[in-house]
Amino acid sequence: MILAEAATQPCELAVLPERPTAADLEAAYVRRGAQVTACDAARRLAVETLRAERDLIDAWAQGRGAAGPILPGD
């Protein structure tokens, strides 16, 4: 299966500094929201890719008998 690079990378999440200020908390909250959204999009892309690949394999397998051998020895 070939996946987009974004779908194969671990998701990043913002980390607070050791002594966070209110501004640090607010910035991390916003940044984490964007990171979770990006991570979910990558996950969806991976799932859609897998489903499309399986659909193609199923279609090929169902039509294979009518089409005859594809490769020598099939």
Secondary structure, DSSP 8 states (H G I E B T S, - for coil): ----HHHHS--------SS--HHHHHHHHHHHHHHHHHHHHHHHHHHHHHHHHHHHHHHHHHHHHHH--SSTT-
